[in-house]
Amino acid sequence: MNESESPNTAKSWMPDGNGGCQPTPDLLTREEAIRYLRLDKIRCRFPQNTLHRYRKKFGLKTVQIGRQVLYSREELKRFVEQQMVNNPR
């Protein structure tokens, strides 16, 4: 690791919701997870409900810190990879 890198440096980017991009944090809020999975861009009528269903039906893991439920970036990547194997198109 060089001097400009830190352990918290994001290695991926996600939509910021305003037409741009931002570094992906290690822990994402519900709204950030929705953008990361692009549920807000596809024909998903209620992205919050879809994300909740992924948690219940597909075992998408979360962590609660205080009152906030957060999604691990690595868990979201694992979930997408699992969906690609189980539901290839």
N, C-alpha and C positions, 0 to 999 in steps of 0.2 A: 504494500500500500504506500503510495507516495504522499507527500506533504499536503496536497490539495484534496485528498480523499479522507473521508471520515467513516467510522463504522456505520453511521446513520445515512450515508449517501444512498439515495434511491437509484436503482439500476434500470428502472423502467419508467415510462411516462403514461399518463392517462388524460382523458379529456377533462378540462376544467369546468365545463358546463357553460362557457362563454365563447366557444369557438376556438379556444387555444388549448394548450397542454400544460401540465404541471408534473413535477416528479411525483411518483407514487410513494406514499408513506408506507412504513411497515404495517401499521394498523390503520384501517380505514373505517370511517363512519358509515352508517347505512346509505347516505346519499352518495358518498364516494364509491362504495361498493356497487351501487346501482350504475354509476358512470363507468366504473372499471369493467363491469360485465356488459356495458352498453345497453342495459335494459331500457334506458331513457330514449334510445335512438331506434330501437326496433319496434315492431308493432305490439308492444306490451302495454296494455291498457292501464294496469295498476302495478308498476314496478315494485312498490313496497310489498305488495302481497306476493308477487312472484319470488322475491328474495326470501320472504318468510317461508314460502312453500319449499324452496331449495333447502332451507335449514331443516325443516321437518321431514320432508320426503327423502331427500338425498343426503342428509347428514352433514350439511355444510356447517362447519364448526365456527363458533364465535367465542369471544372472551368478553366478560362484563367487567368494566373498570368504573367504579362508582355507579352511576345510573346509566352510563353509556354502554351500549352493546357495540363491540368493534369486531371487524373482520380482518384476519391476517391476510396480507398480500399473498403469502406462500400458500395459504389454505384456498384462496380464490383461484390461484394458478392450478393447484392440484384438482380442484373441482372442475375447471374447464378441461383439463387433460382427461379426467375421468369421463366427462360427457363426450369427448371426442372418441374415446374408445367404445363407450356404451351406445352411442348414437351417431355413428359416422354418416356424413352426407357428402 
